[in-house]
Amino acid sequence: EILTQGGHCGVNVSNFLSSHSMGMGDQFAEILSVGDSMARTACTDLAKQPPKRRLTINANHPDCGIIIISAAYLLAFMFGLLEVTRDNAAQAFLPQIVSKDNLPKANGRLFGIEIVTNSFLGTPVGGFLIGFSLITPFIFDTLLMLVSVFFITGIKGKFERPEGINKEQNTSEMIKEGVEWLKNNTLLKRLAIYTGIANFFGSMQFPIMILFAQELIGLNAIQYSFLAYGAAIGGLVGSQVANKVNARLEESKTLLISVALFGIGMFAPYVTTNPFIVAGSFGLSSFGSVLWNVQAVSIRQALIPDNLLGRVNSVYRLLALGLNPIGAIFGGAIVKILDSSFSREFALRFPFLLSGIFMFILFLTAPKLLSQKLIDKTKNIPLD
C-alpha cells in the first residue's frame, strides 16, 4: 500500500484537514470491516447448507473458499490504503495541536499507545473474541473505529487548511512538489534513506523468524509469542523514555545510539539460540527503532512547512517503509538459496549476520552524514 498510494495519500492530507482525513479513514475502514463480516457470515452459512445446495467449483459457480480468500486479499489491501492515509494524517495533524518543543513527548506517547494496543491487547483480545464466532472480532473492530471517529471529531480547536496550497495544481504536480522539497533537504533525505535501509534489513528477518524459533531454538507456538512480547516490551520502554533521552542528548547522538541498539539487536540471534537472549535482542532492536522514530518524526514535523507536510511526509514514508516488503522477499529468497548449498542452520542465521554488517556500516557513517552540525544548519534555514 505504501508503494502504490504513498504519494496520493499525502495529497489527500494536504487537500483536506488532517483531522478529517483521519476520521474519513476510520469511517471507510468501518465499512470495509462490516463488509468483511457479511462476507464471512454468508460463506459460513453457505457451508452449513446440505451438499446438494452448496456451490461447486466450476466456471459458473466459484467455490466459497476462493471467494472469501479473494475478498480477504482485496479488503486487506484497502485496509492498508486507509491505514497509510490515517498514519500520514496523524503525523501531519500532531504539530497543529502540540508545540514543537513537545513533539518528541507527544510522538513517544503515540508510539507507546500503538505498541500496547497492537502487541499486548490486540492478539489476546482477538483470540478471546474469535472463540465466540469468526465474525466477532470484525464487529468489535468496527465498533472501536466508530468510537475513534467520535474522539477524533471531538478534538477542540480551530483547524484550517494550511495556507500556500495551490488549488489549481493537479495530483501529479502536488506529488512532484513534495518530492522536490524532500530531494532538496539533505537532512530529511538522509534520514529517509537510513530508515529505509534499516527497515529493509529488519524486514529480512520476518519470513524466517518462525522457522528460526522452531528449528534452532526449539520453541512451540505458545513459546514463540514470548519472543514477540520481548520486542513489544522493548518498544514500549523506548516510547516512554524517548522524550527524556531526546531532552538530555543532542539529536545526532540519539540517532547514533538508536542505530547501534537496532544493529546489536538484529545481529545477536546470529551468535546465540538462547531464547531469553534472543527475546532480549528483539527488545533491544525495538527499543532502538522507537527511539529513532520518535526523533526522526519530530525532526521532520518541525522542519516541513505546514502546506507541504502531508505530501513530503508521504514521500518520506515511501522511502522509509517502501523497502519493507522487498526486504521480506529478499530474506526468504536468500535463505532458500543458501539452504541448497550450506547447512540449514547457517541459512537461517545468515540474514541476522547480513543485517548486523549493514547496520554497522550505517553506524560508522552516521556521525558524518547525520551530524549535529547538519541538523542545526537545517533548523536555521527559513521554511518556504
N, C-alpha and C positions, 0 to 999 in steps of 0.2 A: 504494500500500500504506500509506503514511504517512496519507493522508486517510481510509482506510477502517478501519484497525486500530490507529492510533496509541494510542488510549486503552486498548484491550483488552490490548495487549502490555504496557503499564505495569502493569495489574492482575495479569497473569501473573507479571511480575517480582516484584511485591510478595508474591504468594501463594507463590511458590517461591523457593528460594535463587537468587541471581543466577548463580552458577556452574552450577547445574542448568539454568537457563533457557538459558544459552549452550550447554551440552552437548546439551540436547534439540533446540535449534535446528539444530545441526550434524548431529545424528543424523537428523532428519527431512529435512534437505537431502540427506543421503546417499541416502535412499530415493527422493527425487524425481530425483536425478541418475541413479540406476540405472534408474528408470522411463523417463526421457527416453532413455537409451541403448538400452533394449529397444525403445522405440517407433521410434527411428530405424533400428535394426537390422532390425526387422520390415518397415518400409517399404522399406528398401534391398533386402532380399531379395525383396520382392514386386515391386519394379520390375524385377528381373532375370528374372522369370518370362516365359514366352512370351506374346505378345499375347493369345491366347485365354484364358489363365488369369489375366490381370490384372483387377483391379477396374475397373469402368467407372463413369462419372459418371451416376447415376440416383438416384431417390428411395430405393431399397433398398440400394445399394452406393455410398457416397460415395467420392470419389477419395482416394487415399492422401495427395496433397498437402494437401488440405483437412484431413484427419485430423491430419497432423503439424503443420500450422500452428496448428490449434486447440489441440492438445496443448501446443505450444510456448508459446502465449499463457497457457494455464492454469498450466503449470509455472513460467513466468516470474513470474506473479502470486504463486504460492505461495512461490517462492524469495524474492520481495520481502517477503512477510509474515514469513518466518523471519529474513531479514536485519534487518528492523526490530526484531524481538524480541531477536536476538543483540546488535545495537548498543546497544539500550537497557539490556540486562542487563550488558553490558561496562562501560558508564559508571556503572551503579549498583553494580557489584561492585568497581570500582577503589578507591574510598575504604575498602573493608574490608581491603585489603592494602597500601595506601600511606598514609602520614601526610599530613595536609592541606598541610603545607609542601612536600611533594614531588609534589603533584598536577600542577602545571604541567610538571615534568620528565617525569613518567610519561605524561601526555597527549601531550606532544611526541613521545616515543618511539613511542607507539601510532600517531599520525598519520603519522610517518615510515615505519614498517613498512608501513602500509596503502598509502602512496603508492608505495613501492618495489615491493611485490608487485603492485599493481593496474596501475600505469603503466609500470614498467620491465620486470618479469618476466612478467606475465600475457599481454600481447599477443604477444611473440616466442615464448614457450613454447607458447602456444596455436596459433600459426601452424606451429610445428615439429610438434606432435602431430597436427594435422589433416592433415598430409602423409601419415601412416600410414593413417588412416581417419577418418570423420566422428564416430565414437563415442569415439575415443581420448581427446580432451580431457575428456569426461564421466567416463570411467573414472578418469582421472588425478585429476580433481576430487574424485571420490568417495573415492579413497584418501587425498587430502590432508585431507578432512574427518574421516576415521577417525583420522588422526594428530592432528588438532586436538582431537578429543574426548579422546584419550589424554592430551594435555598439560593440558587444562582440568581433567579429573577428577584429575589428578596434583598439582594445586596444594595445598600443605600448609597447614593452618590449621584453626581451629575456627570454622566459619561457621554462624551460626544465623539463623533468620528474625528480622528486626527486630522489636523489641517495640513495642507500641502499635497493632498491626493488629487491627481488629475483625473477627473471623471470621464474624460474623453479617451483615455488610454484603454486599449483592449487588453485581454488577459495576457497574451504573449508579451506585450510591451511592458506590462506591470511586472511579470516574472523576470524579464530581461533586466529591468531596473534594479530589482533585488539582487540578481546575480552580479551585476556590475558593481553595486555598492560593496558586496562582500569581497569580490575579487580585488577591489582597491583598498580594502582594510587588511593590512598584513597580519595583525594580531588575531583577529577573528578567523581569518582564513587558515592560519596555522593551527589554531585551536580546533577547528573543524576537521582538519586533516589528521591531527594527532588522535582525536576522538574516534575518527573513522578507522584508523589503523588498529587502535586498541580494541575496538568493537569487532573488527574482522577476526583478529586472533582469539579474542574471547569467545566469539561465536563458533570457532573451530571445535570447541570442547563440547558444545551442546549435543550433537548427534551421537557422541561416543560415551557420554557420562554414565548412562545406564549399563552399557557393556563393561566399562571400566569398573564400576561398582560391583557388578555381579561376578565378573570373571577374575578380576585381580584382587579385589578387596573381599569378595565373598559375601556381599550383603543381599538380603532379600528385599522385597518391595517395601515393607514397613521400615526396615533399617535404612533404606535408601533415602527416605524422607528426612532422616536425621541430617544427611549432607545438605539437603536443600534448606533446612532450618538454620544450619550453620551460616549459609550465605545471607539468609534473611536477618539473622541477629546482627551480623556484621554491618549490613546496610542500615539497619535501624539505629545502631550505635553511631554510625557515621553521620546519619541525618541529624542526630541530637547534638553532636559535638562540632559539626562543621562550622557553625557560626562562631564558636569560641576559638577554633583553630584559625579561621579567617581573620578574627579580630586581633590575634596575637602575632601572626606571621604575615609577611608580605605575600601578595598573590602568587608571585613566581615560586616561592618556597612551598606554598600549599600545593601548587600544581606538581612540583617536582616530587614531593612526598607522596602524592596520590599515585603518580606513575610508578614509583618504587614499590609501594604496597600492592598495587594491582599486579605488577610484574612478578613479585615474590609469590603472591597467592596463586597465580596461574602456573608458575614453574614447579612449586612444591610437589604436586602429585606425580611428577616425573621421577622423583627420587624416593618416594615412600608409598606404602599401601596401608599405613596405619589409618584407620577410619577417623580417629579423633584429630590427627594432624591434617588429614585431607579436609575434614569439615572446618577446621580452623583456617586452613588456607583459603577455602571458599569465602569464609567470613572476612578474611583479610583483604581479598580482592574486591569483595563487595563494599567493604569499608572505604577502600581507596577509590572505587568507582563513584560512590555517592559524594565523597569529599571533592573529587574532580568536578562532578556535575553541578554541585551547588556553587562552586567557584566560577565555573565556565558560564553557567546560565546567568548568574548575577552580573558577570562582566558584560555579556552581550545585551542584557536588558538595560544596563546603564549606558551603553555606548550607541546602540542603534536608535536613530530618530523614530519618534512615535509613528510618523506616517509610513515608515518602511519596516517597522518592527515585525509585523506579520509575515511579510514577504521574505525579508532577509533571514528571519528565524527559520522559515520553512526550507530555504536553500541550505542553511547551515545544518539543519537536521537531516536533509537529504544526504549531505556529505558524511555526516557523523553516524547515521543509522542505516544508510542505504547499503553498506557493506555487510551488514549482519547476515542476511540470507546467503550471500555469496560465500562468506566465511564458513557458515554451517555446511554448505555443499562441499566446499574445499576440504573441510575437516573430515567429513565422511569419506570423500573420494581418496584422500591420502592414506587413510587407514586401510581402505580396500586395496590400494596398490601395494603398500608396504607389507600387507598380510601375506601376499603371494611370494615375497622374496625374503622376508625376515620372520622372526618369531612373532606370535600373536601378541605377546606382552609388549615387545618393542613397538609394534604398530599402534597399540592403544596408548602407549606412553608418549609417542613422538609428538603429537600436537601440543602437549604441555611443554616439551623441550623447545619446540619452534616458537611458541608463544613467549616463553621466557627470554629467548635470544632477542627477539624483535622488541620486546618491552625494555630490555637492557639498552638497546640502541636508542630507543626513544628517551630513556633516562639520561643517556650521555649527551644527546643533542638538545634536550630541553633547556638547560641553563643558558644556552646561546640563542636559540630560536624563540624561546618564551621568557626572555629576560625581564626583570623588573623595569629596566630602562625602557624597553619597548612598550610595556604596559602603561607606564607613567606618561610616555610620549603620546600614546594613542588616546589616553584620557584627556590630555590637554588640547587635542585637536578639536576645533569647533565643529559641532554637528551641523550637517547641511543635507 
